[in-house]
Amino acid sequence: MTDDSSPYICIPDLSKAFVLGKSGVMTIPYGEVSFTELKSIYKNMISAAEDKDFFLLDGMTLLADLRAALLECRKTKKPVWAIIPVDEYLMTEHELPCDAALITLQSLGIDCFGISSDNEENLIDAVARLKPCSNIPLAVKAINGKLSEETIEKLISMGVEKFIGLEDKALFEEMLKKDIKPIHFDEIDSIMLANERQAFFLEPDTTEISEGFTCSSGMDEELIEAENSGYDVIKIEIDAPDDVLVFIENAHLTELPVMFSCNNETELRLALMLYQGRAIIDSTSPMDEDEIKAAAEKYGAVIY
Protein backbone atom coordinates (compact mmCIF):
# COMPACT_ATOMS: atom_id res chain seq x y z
CA MET A 1 0.00 0.00 0.00
CA THR A 2 2.97 2.31 0.42
CA ASP A 3 6.30 3.17 -1.19
CA ASP A 4 9.04 5.72 -0.68
CA SER A 5 6.71 8.52 -1.76
CA SER A 6 3.86 7.38 0.46
CA PRO A 7 1.96 10.20 2.20
CA TYR A 8 1.31 7.97 5.23
CA ILE A 9 3.39 8.81 8.28
CA CYS A 10 3.33 8.07 11.98
CA ILE A 11 4.69 10.67 14.39
CA PRO A 12 5.04 9.07 17.83
CA ASP A 13 6.38 12.28 19.41
CA LEU A 14 6.34 15.95 18.56
CA SER A 15 10.01 16.79 19.01
CA LYS A 16 10.17 18.31 15.53
CA ALA A 17 7.04 20.40 15.97
CA PHE A 18 6.56 23.75 17.62
CA VAL A 19 3.29 23.19 19.48
CA LEU A 20 0.90 26.07 20.05
CA GLY A 21 -2.06 25.69 22.37
CA LYS A 22 -4.95 27.79 23.60
CA SER A 23 -4.35 31.48 24.21
CA GLY A 24 -6.56 31.50 27.27
CA VAL A 25 -8.33 34.70 26.23
CA MET A 26 -11.67 35.52 24.65
CA THR A 27 -11.94 38.00 21.82
CA ILE A 28 -14.60 40.62 21.15
CA PRO A 29 -17.59 40.27 21.56
CA TYR A 30 -17.11 37.46 24.10
CA GLY A 31 -14.19 39.14 25.87
CA GLU A 32 -12.12 42.29 25.96
CA VAL A 33 -9.24 41.22 23.67
CA SER A 34 -9.26 42.33 20.04
CA PHE A 35 -8.40 39.87 17.29
CA THR A 36 -5.36 41.97 16.42
CA GLU A 37 -4.15 41.64 20.01
CA LEU A 38 -4.73 37.89 19.84
CA LYS A 39 -2.57 37.70 16.72
CA SER A 40 0.16 39.54 18.61
CA ILE A 41 -0.02 36.98 21.41
CA TYR A 42 0.68 34.18 18.95
CA LYS A 43 3.32 36.23 17.14
CA ASN A 44 5.25 36.43 20.40
CA MET A 45 4.81 32.70 21.01
CA ILE A 46 6.23 31.63 17.64
CA SER A 47 9.33 33.82 17.91
CA ALA A 48 11.13 30.86 19.54
CA ALA A 49 10.34 28.37 16.77
CA GLU A 50 13.50 28.67 14.68
CA ASP A 51 14.77 25.12 15.32
CA LYS A 52 11.44 23.37 14.63
CA ASP A 53 10.30 21.88 11.33
CA PHE A 54 6.62 22.72 11.50
CA PHE A 55 3.90 24.23 13.67
CA LEU A 56 1.17 22.21 15.33
CA LEU A 57 -1.91 24.02 16.61
CA ASP A 58 -2.92 21.47 19.21
CA GLY A 59 -5.99 21.42 21.43
CA MET A 60 -7.46 24.76 20.40
CA THR A 61 -11.23 24.90 20.75
CA LEU A 62 -12.00 28.39 19.45
CA LEU A 63 -11.92 29.44 15.82
CA ALA A 64 -10.39 32.78 16.83
CA ASP A 65 -7.36 31.02 18.34
CA LEU A 66 -6.97 28.77 15.30
CA ARG A 67 -7.19 31.62 12.80
CA ALA A 68 -4.94 34.00 14.73
CA ALA A 69 -2.26 31.36 15.21
CA LEU A 70 -2.42 30.22 11.57
CA LEU A 71 -2.22 33.75 10.17
CA GLU A 72 0.91 34.41 12.22
CA CYS A 73 2.54 31.01 11.61
CA ARG A 74 1.95 31.36 7.89
CA LYS A 75 4.34 34.34 7.81
CA THR A 76 7.25 32.04 8.66
CA LYS A 77 6.68 29.90 5.51
CA LYS A 78 6.87 26.75 7.64
CA PRO A 79 4.17 24.06 7.37
CA VAL A 80 1.26 24.42 9.77
CA TRP A 81 -0.90 21.56 11.08
CA ALA A 82 -3.93 21.73 13.37
CA ILE A 83 -5.47 19.11 15.63
CA ILE A 84 -8.72 19.94 17.43
CA PRO A 85 -10.33 17.83 20.18
CA VAL A 86 -13.89 16.68 19.44
CA ASP A 87 -16.68 15.12 21.46
CA GLU A 88 -19.37 12.67 20.37
CA TYR A 89 -21.11 15.52 18.51
CA LEU A 90 -17.89 16.19 16.58
CA MET A 91 -17.53 19.60 18.20
CA THR A 92 -15.00 21.21 20.49
CA GLU A 93 -15.97 22.21 24.01
CA HIS A 94 -16.80 25.67 22.62
CA GLU A 95 -19.22 24.10 20.10
CA LEU A 96 -16.97 24.61 17.08
CA PRO A 97 -17.90 21.86 14.58
CA CYS A 98 -14.95 20.01 13.08
CA ASP A 99 -16.10 20.64 9.50
CA ALA A 100 -16.48 24.40 10.10
CA ALA A 101 -12.91 24.48 11.45
CA LEU A 102 -11.58 22.49 8.49
CA ILE A 103 -13.34 24.63 5.88
CA THR A 104 -12.04 27.83 7.44
CA LEU A 105 -8.46 26.69 8.01
CA GLN A 106 -7.91 24.99 4.66
CA SER A 107 -9.16 28.13 2.91
CA LEU A 108 -6.40 29.99 4.82
CA GLY A 109 -3.75 27.57 3.58
CA ILE A 110 -3.20 25.17 6.46
CA ASP A 111 -1.15 22.13 5.41
CA CYS A 112 -2.83 19.39 7.44
CA PHE A 113 -5.95 19.20 9.60
CA GLY A 114 -6.96 16.60 12.11
CA ILE A 115 -8.92 15.64 15.17
CA SER A 116 -8.22 14.07 18.53
CA SER A 117 -10.43 12.12 20.90
CA ASP A 118 -10.16 9.45 23.56
CA ASN A 119 -13.00 7.63 21.78
CA GLU A 120 -12.04 5.79 18.61
CA GLU A 121 -15.59 5.95 17.21
CA ASN A 122 -15.44 9.74 17.45
CA LEU A 123 -12.30 9.71 15.31
CA ILE A 124 -13.94 7.53 12.67
CA ASP A 125 -17.15 9.59 12.63
CA ALA A 126 -15.21 12.85 12.37
CA VAL A 127 -13.13 11.63 9.44
CA ALA A 128 -16.29 10.50 7.66
CA ARG A 129 -17.63 14.05 8.00
CA LEU A 130 -14.36 15.74 7.08
CA LYS A 131 -13.19 13.71 4.11
CA PRO A 132 -15.78 14.98 1.59
CA CYS A 133 -14.91 18.58 2.56
CA SER A 134 -11.16 18.17 2.56
CA ASN A 135 -8.60 19.02 -0.09
CA ILE A 136 -5.65 18.70 2.32
CA PRO A 137 -4.20 15.74 4.26
CA LEU A 138 -6.17 14.59 7.29
CA ALA A 139 -4.66 13.52 10.60
CA VAL A 140 -5.71 11.91 13.85
CA LYS A 141 -4.09 12.13 17.25
CA ALA A 142 -4.21 9.26 19.70
CA ILE A 143 -4.72 11.01 23.04
CA ASN A 144 -3.58 8.02 25.10
CA GLY A 145 -1.01 6.94 22.51
CA LYS A 146 -2.96 3.89 21.41
CA LEU A 147 -5.34 2.91 18.64
CA SER A 148 -6.66 -0.55 17.90
CA GLU A 149 -5.53 -2.39 14.78
CA GLU A 150 -9.10 -2.25 13.47
CA THR A 151 -9.31 1.51 13.96
CA ILE A 152 -5.97 2.14 12.26
CA GLU A 153 -7.06 0.05 9.28
CA LYS A 154 -10.42 1.83 9.13
CA LEU A 155 -8.84 5.28 9.28
CA ILE A 156 -6.30 4.44 6.59
CA SER A 157 -9.08 3.14 4.36
CA MET A 158 -10.93 6.43 4.90
CA GLY A 159 -7.94 8.45 3.74
CA VAL A 160 -6.24 9.52 6.97
CA GLU A 161 -2.55 10.03 6.18
CA LYS A 162 -1.00 11.35 9.40
CA PHE A 163 -1.09 9.57 12.77
CA ILE A 164 0.20 11.71 15.64
CA GLY A 165 1.12 10.42 19.07
CA LEU A 166 0.70 6.76 18.14
CA GLU A 167 3.20 4.90 20.30
CA ASP A 168 3.17 1.59 18.39
CA LYS A 169 4.84 2.73 15.19
CA ALA A 170 5.65 -0.88 14.28
CA LEU A 171 1.95 -1.75 14.26
CA PHE A 172 1.27 1.20 11.99
CA GLU A 173 3.99 0.10 9.56
CA GLU A 174 2.59 -3.44 9.54
CA MET A 175 -0.83 -2.06 8.69
CA LEU A 176 0.59 -0.23 5.68
CA LYS A 177 1.82 -3.56 4.28
CA LYS A 178 -1.74 -4.83 4.12
CA ASP A 179 -3.90 -4.51 1.03
CA ILE A 180 -6.33 -1.99 2.54
CA LYS A 181 -9.12 -1.07 0.16
CA PRO A 182 -9.83 2.67 0.17
CA ILE A 183 -13.32 3.92 0.90
CA HIS A 184 -14.64 6.32 -1.72
CA PHE A 185 -16.19 9.60 -0.61
CA ASP A 186 -17.97 11.88 -3.03
CA GLU A 187 -16.34 15.29 -2.95
CA ILE A 188 -18.51 18.25 -2.08
CA ASP A 189 -18.64 20.67 -5.01
CA SER A 190 -20.88 23.21 -3.28
CA ILE A 191 -19.67 26.58 -2.03
CA MET A 192 -18.27 25.77 1.42
CA LEU A 193 -18.56 28.51 4.02
CA ALA A 194 -18.37 28.53 7.80
CA ASN A 195 -18.77 30.53 10.96
CA GLU A 196 -17.93 29.69 14.57
CA ARG A 197 -20.93 27.41 14.97
CA GLN A 198 -21.74 25.86 11.61
CA ALA A 199 -20.51 24.77 8.20
CA PHE A 200 -22.56 25.75 5.15
CA PHE A 201 -22.82 24.10 1.74
CA LEU A 202 -24.48 26.36 -0.80
CA GLU A 203 -25.52 25.78 -4.40
CA PRO A 204 -24.77 28.84 -6.58
CA ASP A 205 -27.94 28.54 -8.66
CA THR A 206 -30.30 28.46 -5.70
CA THR A 207 -28.57 30.63 -3.10
CA GLU A 208 -30.67 33.56 -1.88
CA ILE A 209 -28.66 36.59 -0.77
CA SER A 210 -30.25 39.29 1.34
CA GLU A 211 -30.40 42.97 0.56
CA GLY A 212 -27.47 44.82 2.08
CA PHE A 213 -27.52 45.31 5.85
CA THR A 214 -25.99 48.58 7.02
CA CYS A 215 -23.83 48.53 10.13
CA SER A 216 -25.62 50.60 12.75
CA SER A 217 -26.56 50.55 16.40
CA GLY A 218 -29.78 48.70 15.58
CA MET A 219 -28.33 45.97 13.41
CA ASP A 220 -28.46 43.43 16.25
CA GLU A 221 -32.24 43.18 15.99
CA GLU A 222 -32.07 43.17 12.19
CA LEU A 223 -29.65 40.25 12.16
CA ILE A 224 -31.85 38.26 14.52
CA GLU A 225 -34.96 38.96 12.43
CA ALA A 226 -33.11 37.93 9.26
CA GLU A 227 -32.94 34.35 10.53
CA ASN A 228 -36.59 33.88 9.52
CA SER A 229 -36.35 35.73 6.22
CA GLY A 230 -35.62 32.75 4.01
CA TYR A 231 -32.22 34.06 2.96
CA ASP A 232 -29.22 31.74 2.64
CA VAL A 233 -26.60 34.49 3.02
CA ILE A 234 -26.58 37.82 4.87
CA LYS A 235 -25.03 40.67 2.87
CA ILE A 236 -23.18 43.23 4.99
CA GLU A 237 -22.51 46.70 3.57
CA ILE A 238 -19.18 48.12 4.73
CA ASP A 239 -18.80 51.84 4.04
CA ALA A 240 -16.14 52.72 6.63
CA PRO A 241 -13.69 50.94 8.97
CA ASP A 242 -15.99 51.60 11.92
CA ASP A 243 -18.71 49.60 10.13
CA VAL A 244 -16.47 46.54 10.37
CA LEU A 245 -16.13 46.93 14.13
CA VAL A 246 -19.88 47.35 14.56
CA PHE A 247 -20.56 44.20 12.58
CA ILE A 248 -17.96 42.13 14.40
CA GLU A 249 -19.59 43.05 17.71
CA ASN A 250 -22.87 41.65 16.34
CA ALA A 251 -21.71 38.85 14.03
CA HIS A 252 -22.49 36.17 16.62
CA LEU A 253 -26.19 37.05 16.41
CA THR A 254 -26.65 35.56 12.95
CA GLU A 255 -26.59 31.86 12.18
CA LEU A 256 -26.24 32.55 8.46
CA PRO A 257 -23.06 32.82 6.38
CA VAL A 258 -21.89 36.31 5.46
CA MET A 259 -21.16 38.26 2.29
CA PHE A 260 -19.17 41.49 2.48
CA SER A 261 -19.75 44.38 0.08
CA CYS A 262 -17.01 46.99 0.54
CA ASN A 263 -15.88 50.25 -1.02
CA ASN A 264 -12.14 49.73 -0.78
CA GLU A 265 -9.43 47.17 -0.13
CA THR A 266 -8.60 48.38 3.39
CA GLU A 267 -12.16 47.86 4.64
CA LEU A 268 -12.48 44.52 2.87
CA ARG A 269 -9.26 43.14 4.33
CA LEU A 270 -10.21 44.32 7.80
CA ALA A 271 -13.63 42.67 7.56
CA LEU A 272 -12.18 39.38 6.31
CA MET A 273 -9.46 39.36 8.97
CA LEU A 274 -11.81 39.99 11.89
CA TYR A 275 -14.64 37.70 10.78
CA GLN A 276 -14.36 34.29 12.41
CA GLY A 277 -15.20 31.97 9.55
CA ARG A 278 -15.08 31.78 5.78
CA ALA A 279 -17.02 34.56 4.08
CA ILE A 280 -18.11 35.60 0.59
CA ILE A 281 -16.96 38.77 -1.15
CA ASP A 282 -19.53 40.57 -3.29
CA SER A 283 -17.97 40.61 -6.74
CA THR A 284 -19.98 43.74 -7.62
CA SER A 285 -18.23 45.78 -4.92
CA PRO A 286 -16.85 49.03 -6.40
CA MET A 287 -13.25 47.87 -6.17
CA ASP A 288 -10.45 46.86 -8.48
CA GLU A 289 -10.78 43.20 -9.45
CA ASP A 290 -7.16 42.44 -8.56
CA GLU A 291 -7.66 43.92 -5.08
CA ILE A 292 -10.67 41.68 -4.51
CA LYS A 293 -8.75 38.62 -5.66
CA ALA A 294 -5.76 39.44 -3.47
CA ALA A 295 -7.94 39.89 -0.37
CA ALA A 296 -9.83 36.67 -1.12
CA GLU A 297 -6.60 34.73 -1.48
CA LYS A 298 -5.08 36.06 1.74
CA TYR A 299 -8.12 35.39 3.90
CA GLY A 300 -9.62 32.38 2.17
CA ALA A 301 -12.82 34.05 1.03
CA VAL A 302 -15.11 33.12 -1.87
CA ILE A 303 -15.79 35.69 -4.62
CA TYR A 304 -19.41 35.52 -5.76
N, C-alpha and C positions, 0 to 999 in steps of 0.2 A: 504493500500500500504506500510505501514511502521510498524515496531515494535521496541523493545528496541535496537536491533542491526542494525537498519536502517542506511545506509550511508548518508542519506539526512540530511543536516544541514543548518540552516540559521544563519548567523553571522551579526547582525545589526550594530555592531561597532567592532573596531579592538583593543580593550583595551588589549587583550591577545597576540597580535601579535607585533613583532618588525618589523616595516615597513622600508624597504630600497628602496630608489628611485634612480633616475638618478645620475650618478657621475658628470656629467657636463663636462667631458673631452672626447677627441677623441684619440683613440689609433693608433699606426703605422699600416698602412701607411697614415691614414687620419689626424693624429695629431702627436704630439711629445711624447706622453706618451706611455711607453711600457705596454704590458699586465701584466707583473709582477708588475709594479708600480700600475696598476689599481687594481690588487688583494690586494695590500697593503692598498689602499684607503678603500676598503670594509672591510678588516681585522680590521682596526682602527674603522670603524663605528660599527661593531658588538660587539666590546669589552664591550659595555654597555647593552648587551641583556640578562643578567643573570636572570632577573625576568620575562621574557616573555616565553610563551609556544611554539611559533613557529615563523619562519621568513616569511614575505611576501615581495616578490620583486614586487613592485607596480609601474606601470607607466613607466617602462623601455622600450625604443624603439630601443635599440641597442643590438645585440647579444653579443657583448663584455661585456657590463655591466651585462647582465643576467648570462653569464658564469662565469665571475670573482666573482660576488656576490655568486652564487651557490657553486662554488668550495670552497670559504672561509666559508660559512655558514655550509656546509656539515661537516666540521671539528668539529663542536660543537655537532654533533649527534642529533640536534633538527630537527623536520620536517621543510621542506622548501616548500612554495607555490609561484607561480608566476602568476601575472595578467598583461597582456599587453593590451594597448589600440589599437583598430583597427578602420580603416575607412571602407567605403563601398567596398573597394577592399580587405578587410580582411588583411590589412597590417598596420604596424606602420608608423609614420611620416617619419621614415628613411627607409621605403620600406622593412622592415623585414616581410615576410609572416607569418601568425600565425602558419601554419603547419610546416614550417621550424624551428620556435622557439620551438614548442612542441617536434618535433623529436629530436632536439639537447638536450633539457633540460631533457626529460624523459630518454634518454640514459645516462645522468649524474646522474640520481637517484633522480630527484625532486619528491616530494610527491603528488603534485596537480598542475594542470596548468589550467589557465582560461583566459578569455578575458573580456574587458570592452568596453562599447560604450554608447553614449547617444541615439543611434538608436536601437530599439528593433529588427528590422529586421537584423541588422548587427550581433547581438548576435546569432540569430537563424541560419543565414547563416554560421557563423564561427563554431558553434558547429557541423553543418552538415559536414563541411570540416574536423574538428578535430576528430570526434568520430571514424571513421574507422582507424585512425592512432594511437589512444590512447590506452595505457595499464595502465593508471593511472586515478584517479578521475579527472573530469572536473569541472570547476567552472565558474561562471559569476559574474560580479560586476555591480551593478546598480549605475551608476555615480550620478544620482540625487536622489537615494534612493528609486526609485519607479519602479515597473514593473507591467504591466497589468496582470489580472488573466489569460487571454488567453496565454500570453507569458510565464508565470510561468508554466502553464500546458504543453505547447509545449516543453519547455526546460526540464522539468522532463521526459516527454515521450521520449526525445532524449538522456537521460542518464546523464544529468547534476545533480551532487550530492551536490555541494556546492554553496550557494547563499550568496554573500558578500555585505554588505552595504544596504541590503533590509530592509527598516524601518518597513514595515507591516509584522512582524513575524507571527501574528495571521492569516493573509491571507495565508501565506506559509503553516502553519500547517493545515489549512482547506483544502488546495489543496492536501496535502498528504493523507487525509482521503478519497479522491475520488478514484475511480477505473480507474486509468490512464493507458491506454494500451501502453506498450513500443514500440517504433519504432525500427525495426531491421536494423542494419548496417552491411554489410559484412566487416569483418576485412581484412586489407591489409596484405598479406603474402609476399610481395616483400621485397627486401632489401631497407630500408628507410635511406636515407642520406640527408644531408642539408648543405647549406652554408648560407651566410648572406642575400642572395637574392632569394633563391629558395629551394624547397623540391624536392627530387628525389626518384623515385620508380623504382628499377631495378630488372629485372628477371635474376637470376644467369646463366641460360642456354643461354641467348642471349646477355649478357653484353660484350661489346667490350672495352678492356682496352688498352691504348696506350703503346707504348714502353716507357722506362724510360726517363724522362726529367731530365737533370742535372741542378743543380742550379748555374747559371752563370750570368754575367752582361747582356747577351743577351737573357735571358729567357723570358723577357717581350714580345718580338715579337713572340717568339715560342709559348707562351701560347695563344696569340691572334690568331695566325694562326691555332692552334689546334682546335679552335671552329668549323672549317669547315672540319675537318678531318674525321668525321663520328664516332669518338670514343664516348663511353658513360662515361668513367672515364679517368682522367689524372693521370698517374703514375709518382710520384716524387721520384727521387733517392736522398737519404740523405747520404752523405759520411762523413760529419763533422758537428759540431754544427753551424758553420758559414753558411752552406747550408740552415739550417732551417731559419735563419734570412733573407737570400736572398729570399727564397720562400715567406715568410710572407709579405715581402715588395711588392711582385708581385701577391699574391694570388687573389687579387680583379680583376685581369685582365682575369681570366677564369670563365666562367659560368658553367663549368662542375664540378661534384664531384671529390674528390681527393683520391688517394691511395698513402700511404707512404711505400717505401721500404728502410729500414734502416739497418745499420751494427751493432748497439748496442742499449741497452735499454735506455741509456741516451739521445741519439739523437731522438729515437722514442718518448719518453715521452715529450721531448721539442717540437717536431713537433705537437703532439696531443694537448698539452696544448695551444700552440699559435694559432693553426688553429681555426678560428671562424666557427664552423659547426660540423657535424658528418662525420668522414672520415673512409676510409678502411685501414686496415693494410695488406700488402702483406705477406701472410703466408709462402712464400718461402724466406723471408728475412733471412740472415745468423745469426739467433739469437736463443737462447734457447726458446723452446716452452712455458715454464712457464712464461718467461719474457714477451713474446708477449701477453699472456693471461692476465697477471697482468696489463699491460699498457692499453690493450683494456677495461678491467673492470673499471679502474680508470677514463678513459676519454671517455667512451661510444662509442668506435670505433667498427667497424665490421671487423672480421678476414676473409679474402677471399683468 
